[in-house]
Amino acid sequence: MTARPRVAIAGLQHETNTFAPFGASYDDFVRADGWPEMTVGEDMLKVFPPLAIPIGGFINAAREKYDFVPLVWAAAEPCSYVTDDAFDRISTVICDGIARAGALDAVYLDLHGAMVVESHEDGEGELLRRVRAVTGPDLPVIVSLDMHTNITVGMVEHSDALAIYRTYPHIDMIETGQRAYELLEQRIAHGKPFHKALRKVPFLIPLYTQCTDFEPCKGLYGGLPALAGHGVANVEIGIGFPPADIAECGPAIVAYGTDPGAVDAAADSVLARTMDAEMAFTGPLFSPDDAASYGKAHGRPGDPIVIADTQDNPGAGGTSDTTGLLRAMVDSGLRDAALGLLWDPPTADKAHQAGVGAEIDLVLGGRYGYDAEPFPARVKVEALSDGTFTCHGAILGGVTVSLGKMARLRILDDRSDVQVAVCSVRYQCLDQQLLREVGIEPKDHAVIALKSTVHFRADFDPIAKETIVAEAPGANFCRGEKVVYKNLRPGVRLGPGGPAN
């Protein structure tokens, strides 16, 4: 080993909903949206340390000790399959960079864990296989992953250790990068690969019940730190990303360490606790009409009801343009209500052409079906933005987003008073600043409807009287039994206590 370890670092992030209507091309990874644009080489050491994401946490934890060989970091918004072209081009940059780097002491990769490529069900496993073909079997390869990873045999086989987020909303991304550094330090000190244990959970867990603010995830994840020690380096839970029709979809537990018996026992104990909690991974779902009625009855300006439009969450591959909940909000006569973010570039363009104060006829959203028709409305353009601004919430704090043209539209309907925040770049509504940018102050409304599943809770729950979940149309389904899995391995239950695949 060199005096200061030389560590290659890279990242490739995509969460793939194979049931979504469109996929991710190379250009989707190049441009900025809610995350930075594709960043190459030394620029990574400037862009990421200030950001609350794993690679930033890793760099900050290791910079006094390691010399970095930065390669590339790229991400695209969740959607359907990543094209072979995008995957191959970015993977080549990573692998060629490692090959050209000279003597290396380790590789760190900031990945997601639920990427599906046109030709590879297990995107991360395939990337790691290619990396191993360059590094050989002995060089330490440490990976950080999103909590929603579908951990695969290939991912475990081709890496030395996985560090996984332990919070949802994901407010521990920095800590996960730091934990990846600590695992690398232990791996280097050990001088040989850890013993590994992988345990699969035989049921899918819907995203809306994966929140770690509540049981059972609160206790399951909260108990992980105590398992480290006495021959166990790390134990992690990948809670799974259910809308991925792949063989290894679903939750899993991984453990690493120097004592095989202790590592296996730790993995077995977490598996047992997860199995015991199966039926606790459920929660109430409101129809769009019931959600709107509940908000009308209980929400007040200054004490809002927050409604999660979970099935149209773009952070899980939803189109962010379905109108089922919006229609229910208008039809129910909601007042002092707002919905965001509706992804509708043509509507944003028309609003900008018309200007603030104009009243125009539009057809909002509904371009991808999902049993939600486009919503025709006469609207007043209340505010406009170029969509580039900095967020301040627990997840996006300090991140500058680029959402294209944005507009705040007031639906002109005698029955109701509903405003809609429209954007031109599809992005999950998980930070209050995403609404404030067009003049919607969330706490001043009676009802706020958000196209998100759980992430919004970090910034919106503190101002909410109550948060409820609506089962309106969208690609991020809540019930596995409502879709057809063709590739999922046999015997996996499609939800807690549900039918087996």
C-alpha positions in Angstrom: 0.0 0.0 0.0 1.2 3.5 -0.7 1.9 6.0 2.1 -1.4 7.7 1.5 -4.0 5.2 0.1 -5.1 6.0 -3.5 -8.8 5.5 -3.9 -10.8 5.7 -7.1 -14.2 7.2 -6.5 -17.3 7.3 -8.8 -21.1 7.3 -8.7 -24.0 6.1 -10.9 -27.5 6.6 -9.6 -30.8 5.4 -10.9 -33.9 3.9 -9.3 -35.7 1.9 -12.0 -39.5 1.4 -12.0 -39.9 -1.2 -14.7 -43.7 -0.5 -14.8 -43.2 3.2 -15.7 -43.9 4.4 -19.2 -40.5 5.8 -20.2 -36.8 5.1 -19.5 -33.5 6.9 -19.0 -31.2 7.8 -21.9 -27.6 9.0 -21.7 -28.8 12.6 -21.9 -30.9 12.1 -18.8 -27.7 11.4 -16.8 -25.8 14.3 -18.3 -28.2 17.2 -17.5 -28.9 18.7 -14.1 -32.3 18.4 -12.5 -32.9 17.9 -8.8 -29.3 16.7 -8.6 -26.1 18.0 -10.2 -25.3 17.4 -13.8 -22.8 14.7 -14.8 -19.6 15.6 -13.1 -16.2 14.3 -14.3 -12.7 14.2 -12.8 -11.4 16.8 -10.3 -14.6 18.8 -10.5 -16.1 16.0 -8.3 -13.9 17.2 -5.4 -15.5 20.7 -5.7 -19.1 19.8 -6.4 -19.9 17.1 -3.9 -18.3 17.8 -0.5 -20.8 20.6 0.3 -23.8 18.3 -0.7 -25.7 16.0 1.7 -25.2 12.9 -0.4 -23.0 9.8 0.2 -20.1 10.7 -2.0 -19.9 14.0 -0.3 -19.8 12.3 3.1 -17.1 9.9 1.9 -14.9 12.6 0.5 -15.2 14.7 3.7 -14.5 11.7 5.9 -11.5 10.5 4.0 -9.8 13.6 2.5 -7.3 13.9 5.3 -6.1 10.4 4.8 -6.6 9.4 1.1 -5.6 10.6 -2.3 -8.6 10.5 -4.5 -8.8 9.5 -8.2 -12.2 11.0 -9.1 -13.7 9.5 -12.2 -17.4 10.4 -12.8 -20.7 10.8 -11.0 -24.0 10.8 -12.8 -27.7 10.4 -11.8 -31.1 10.5 -13.6 -34.6 10.8 -12.2 -36.3 7.5 -11.4 -38.2 6.1 -14.4 -38.2 2.9 -16.4 -35.2 1.0 -17.9 -31.8 2.6 -18.3 -30.7 2.3 -21.9 -27.8 0.0 -22.7 -26.1 3.0 -24.4 -26.2 5.1 -21.2 -25.1 2.3 -18.9 -22.3 1.2 -21.2 -20.9 4.7 -21.7 -20.9 5.6 -18.1 -19.6 2.2 -17.0 -16.8 2.5 -19.5 -15.7 5.8 -18.0 -15.6 4.2 -14.6 -13.8 1.0 -15.7 -11.4 2.7 -18.0 -10.6 5.3 -15.4 -9.8 2.5 -12.9 -7.6 0.8 -15.5 -5.7 4.0 -16.2 -5.3 5.1 -12.6 -2.1 3.2 -11.9 -1.6 1.7 -8.5 -4.8 1.9 -6.4 -5.5 0.8 -2.9 -9.3 0.7 -3.1 -12.4 1.8 -5.1 -15.5 3.5 -3.6 -18.7 3.6 -5.6 -21.8 5.8 -4.8 -24.6 3.7 -6.3 -28.4 3.4 -5.8 -29.0 -0.4 -5.8 -32.2 -0.6 -7.8 -31.0 0.1 -11.4 -32.4 -2.1 -14.2 -30.8 -1.8 -17.6 -32.3 -2.9 -20.9 -30.0 -5.9 -21.1 -29.2 -6.4 -17.3 -31.8 -7.0 -14.6 -29.1 -6.2 -12.0 -27.5 -3.0 -13.1 -25.3 -2.5 -10.1 -24.3 -6.1 -10.0 -23.2 -5.9 -13.7 -21.3 -2.7 -13.1 -19.5 -4.2 -10.1 -18.7 -7.3 -12.2 -17.1 -5.1 -14.8 -15.2 -3.2 -12.1 -13.9 -6.5 -10.7 -12.8 -7.6 -14.1 -10.4 -4.6 -14.0 -9.4 -4.6 -10.4 -9.1 -8.4 -9.8 -10.5 -10.1 -6.7 -8.3 -8.6 -4.0 -8.6 -4.8 -4.3 -11.2 -3.5 -1.7 -14.4 -2.3 -3.4 -16.8 -0.5 -1.0 -20.2 0.7 -2.1 -22.9 3.0 -0.6 -26.5 2.3 -1.5 -29.9 3.8 -1.2 -32.2 2.2 1.4 -34.5 1.1 -1.4 -31.9 -1.1 -3.0 -32.9 -4.6 -4.3 -29.8 -6.3 -3.0 -28.6 -9.0 -5.4 -26.2 -11.9 -5.1 -24.0 -10.2 -7.7 -23.8 -7.0 -5.8 -22.6 -8.8 -2.7 -20.3 -11.1 -4.6 -18.4 -8.4 -6.5 -18.0 -5.9 -3.6 -16.3 -6.1 -0.2 -19.0 -4.3 1.7 -22.3 -2.3 1.3 -23.2 0.7 3.4 -26.9 1.5 3.1 -29.0 4.5 4.2 -30.9 3.9 7.4 -33.5 6.6 7.2 -36.5 7.2 5.0 -36.8 10.2 4.5 -33.1 9.9 3.5 -31.6 12.3 6.0 -28.5 10.2 6.6 -26.8 10.2 3.2 -23.7 11.9 4.6 -23.5 9.4 7.4 -23.8 6.6 4.9 -20.8 7.9 3.0 -18.9 8.2 6.2 -19.8 4.6 7.2 -18.5 3.5 3.8 -15.2 5.1 4.6 -15.2 3.4 8.0 -15.9 0.0 6.4 -13.0 0.6 3.9 -10.7 1.4 6.8 -11.7 -1.8 8.5 -11.3 -3.8 5.3 -7.8 -2.4 4.7 -6.8 -3.1 8.3 -8.1 -6.7 8.0 -6.0 -7.3 5.0 -8.4 -9.8 3.3 -12.1 -9.9 2.5 -14.7 -9.9 5.2 -17.0 -12.9 5.8 -20.3 -12.0 4.1 -23.9 -13.0 4.9 -26.9 -12.3 2.7 -30.5 -13.1 3.8 -33.5 -12.5 1.5 -36.9 -11.6 2.9 -39.8 -13.4 1.1 -42.3 -10.5 0.8 -42.4 -7.1 -0.8 -42.9 -4.0 1.3 -44.8 -1.1 -0.2 -42.9 2.2 -0.2 -45.4 4.2 1.8 -44.9 1.9 4.8 -41.1 2.0 4.7 -40.8 5.2 6.6 -38.3 5.0 9.5 -40.1 7.6 11.6 -42.6 4.9 12.5 -42.6 1.2 13.4 -41.6 -1.3 12.3 -38.8 0.3 10.3 -37.9 2.7 13.2 -37.0 -0.2 15.5 -35.5 -2.4 12.8 -33.1 0.3 11.5 -32.5 1.8 14.9 -31.2 -1.5 16.2 -28.5 -1.9 13.5 -25.7 0.1 15.1 -25.7 -2.1 18.2 -25.0 -5.2 16.1 -21.5 -4.0 15.1 -18.5 -5.2 17.2 -17.2 -8.5 18.4 -16.3 -9.7 14.9 -19.1 -7.9 13.1 -18.1 -4.9 11.0 -21.6 -3.9 9.7 -25.2 -5.1 9.3 -27.5 -3.4 6.8 -31.1 -3.7 5.6 -32.0 -3.0 2.0 -35.8 -2.5 2.3 -36.3 -3.1 -1.4 -37.9 -1.2 -4.3 -41.1 -3.1 -5.2 -42.0 -1.6 -8.6 -39.0 -3.5 -10.2 -40.0 -6.7 -12.1 -36.7 -8.5 -11.6 -35.9 -11.9 -10.0 -34.2 -10.5 -6.9 -36.7 -7.7 -6.1 -37.4 -7.3 -2.4 -35.9 -6.7 1.0 -32.6 -8.3 2.1 -30.1 -8.2 4.9 -26.3 -8.1 4.5 -23.7 -8.5 7.2 -19.9 -8.3 7.2 -17.1 -9.0 9.6 -14.2 -11.1 10.7 -16.0 -13.7 12.7 -18.2 -15.9 10.4 -20.4 -17.2 13.2 -21.1 -13.8 14.6 -21.8 -12.4 11.1 -24.2 -15.1 10.3 -25.9 -14.8 13.6 -26.3 -11.0 13.2 -27.9 -11.4 9.8 -30.2 -14.2 11.0 -31.4 -12.1 14.0 -32.3 -9.1 11.7 -34.1 -11.5 9.3 -36.1 -13.0 12.2 -37.2 -9.6 13.4 -38.2 -8.5 9.9 -40.2 -11.6 9.4 -41.9 -11.1 12.8 -42.9 -7.6 11.7 -44.4 -8.6 8.4 -48.0 -7.6 9.1 -46.9 -4.3 10.6 -45.7 -3.1 7.1 -49.3 -1.9 6.3 -51.0 1.4 6.6 -54.2 3.2 5.7 -54.8 4.4 2.2 -57.5 6.9 1.2 -59.2 7.1 -2.1 -58.8 10.5 -3.9 -62.3 11.5 -3.0 -62.0 10.4 0.7 -58.6 12.2 1.0 -60.0 15.4 -0.3 -63.1 15.2 2.0 -60.8 14.5 5.0 -58.7 17.5 4.1 -61.8 19.7 3.8 -63.1 18.5 7.2 -59.9 18.8 9.2 -57.5 21.2 7.5 -57.2 24.8 8.3 -54.8 27.6 7.1 -51.9 27.5 9.4 -52.7 23.9 10.4 -52.8 22.0 7.1 -53.6 18.4 6.2 -50.9 17.1 3.9 -51.9 14.5 1.3 -49.3 12.2 -0.2 -50.1 11.5 -3.8 -47.9 8.4 -3.4 -48.7 6.5 -6.6 -47.7 9.4 -8.8 -44.4 10.0 -6.9 -41.7 10.8 -9.6 -39.1 9.9 -7.0 -40.3 6.3 -7.5 -40.8 6.5 -11.3 -44.3 8.1 -11.4 -45.0 10.5 -14.2 -45.9 13.3 -11.8 -48.7 14.3 -14.2 -51.8 12.3 -13.1 -54.8 14.3 -12.2 -56.9 11.9 -10.1 -56.2 13.7 -6.8 -56.4 17.2 -8.4 -59.8 16.4 -9.8 -61.1 15.2 -6.4 -59.7 18.3 -4.7 -61.6 20.6 -7.1 -64.8 18.5 -7.1 -64.9 18.3 -3.3 -64.9 22.1 -3.0 -61.5 22.4 -1.2 -60.4 25.9 -0.5 -57.0 27.2 0.5 -55.6 24.2 -1.2 -52.5 23.5 -3.3 -51.0 20.7 -5.2 -47.4 20.2 -6.5 -45.4 19.4 -8.4 -47.4 18.7 -11.6 -44.9 17.9 -14.4 -46.4 19.6 -17.5 -43.9 21.4 -19.7 -46.4 22.5 -22.4 -48.6 24.1 -19.7 -45.6 25.8 -18.1 -44.7 27.2 -21.5 -48.2 28.6 -22.1 -48.3 30.2 -18.7 -45.0 31.9 -19.4 -46.3 33.1 -22.7 -49.5 34.5 -21.2 -47.8 36.2 -18.2 -48.7 36.8 -14.6 -52.3 37.8 -14.2 -53.5 36.2 -17.4 -56.6 33.9 -17.4 -56.2 31.1 -19.9 -57.8 27.8 -20.8 -55.5 24.8 -20.4 -55.5 21.0 -20.3 -53.4 19.9 -17.3 -51.5 16.6 -17.1 -52.9 13.2 -17.8 -50.6 12.5 -20.8 -49.7 8.9 -19.7 -53.0 7.4 -18.8 -53.1 5.5 -15.5 -56.9 5.9 -15.3 -56.5 9.7 -14.9 -57.8 11.8 -17.8 -56.2 15.2 -18.6 -57.9 17.9 -16.5 -59.3 20.8 -18.6 -59.5 24.1 -16.6 -59.6 27.8 -16.9 -56.7 29.1 -14.8 -55.2 32.4 -13.6 -51.4 32.6 -13.8 -50.4 33.7 -10.3 -46.6 33.5 -10.5 -43.8 32.4 -12.7 -40.2 31.2 -12.2 -37.2 30.0 -14.3 -37.0 27.0 -11.9 -33.4 27.4 -10.8 -33.1 27.9 -7.0 -31.6 26.5 -3.9 -33.5 24.3 -1.4 -33.3 24.4 2.3 -35.0 21.3 3.7 -33.4 18.3 5.5 -32.8 16.3 2.3 -32.1 19.0 -0.3 -30.5 21.6 1.9 -27.9 23.5 -0.1 -28.8 21.8 -3.4 -29.5 24.0 -6.4 -32.3 22.5 -8.5 -33.0 23.2 -12.1 -36.7 22.4 -12.9 -37.2 24.5 -16.0 -40.1 26.9 -16.4 -42.4 26.8 -13.4 -45.8 28.4 -12.8 -48.4 28.8 -10.1 -51.9 28.4 -11.5 -55.2 29.0 -9.7 -58.0 26.8 -10.9 -60.9 29.1 -11.7 -63.9 27.1 -10.4 -66.7 28.6 -8.3 -66.8 25.4 -6.2 -63.2 25.5 -4.9 -59.9 27.4 -4.5 -57.1 25.1 -5.6 -53.7 26.2 -6.8 -51.2 24.0 -8.8 -47.4 24.3 -8.9 -46.3 23.3 -12.4 -42.8 22.4 -13.4 -41.0 21.5 -16.7 -38.5 19.0 -15.2 -40.1 16.0 -13.4 -39.1 16.1 -9.8 -40.5 14.9 -6.5 -42.0 17.5 -4.2 -40.0 16.9 -1.1 -38.9 20.4 0.0 -41.1 23.4 0.9 -38.9 25.6 -1.3 -40.2 23.8 -4.4 -43.6 25.4 -3.7 -42.3 28.7 -2.2 -40.5 29.3 -5.5 -43.9 30.1 -7.1 -45.3 31.8 -4.0 -47.1 28.9 -2.3 -46.3 29.1 1.5 -47.3 25.6 2.6 -48.1 26.4 6.2 -50.6 29.1 5.2 -52.9 26.6 3.4 -55.5 24.2 4.6 -54.6 21.3 2.4 -51.3 20.6 0.6 -51.2 17.7 -1.8 -47.7 16.4 -2.7 -46.5 14.1 -5.4 -44.2 12.2 -3.1 -44.4 9.1 -0.9 -42.3 9.6 2.3 -39.4 12.0 1.5 -41.6 15.1 1.9 -42.1 14.2 5.6 -38.7 15.5 6.6 -39.7 19.1 5.6 -43.5 19.0 5.7 -44.5 16.9 8.7 -43.3 19.6 11.1 -45.9 22.0 9.7 -48.7 19.5 9.2 -51.7 18.9 11.4 -51.8 15.4 10.0 -50.4 13.5 7.0 -52.5 11.0 5.0 -51.8 8.9 2.0 -54.0 8.8 -1.1 -54.2 5.9 -3.5 -54.7 8.0 -6.7 -53.6 6.7 -10.1 -49.9 6.4 -10.9 -47.0 4.1 -11.7 -45.7 3.7 -8.2 -48.4 1.2 -7.1 -49.2 0.6 -3.4 -50.5 -3.0 -3.9 -48.3 -5.5 -5.6 -51.2 -7.8 -6.4 -52.5 -5.1 -8.8 -49.7 -5.6 -11.3 -48.3 -8.7 -13.0 -44.7 -9.7 -12.3 -43.1 -11.8 -15.0 -39.6 -12.0 -13.7 -39.9 -12.0 -9.9 -38.6 -15.3 -8.4 -41.4 -17.7 -7.3 -42.8 -17.7 -3.8 -42.3 -14.0 -3.0 -45.4 -12.5 -1.4 -46.5 -9.4 -3.3 -47.1 -7.5 -0.1 -47.2 -8.2 3.7 -49.4 -11.3 4.1 -50.3 -11.1 0.5 -50.5 -13.7 -2.3 -47.3 -15.3 -3.5 -45.9 -14.6 -6.9 
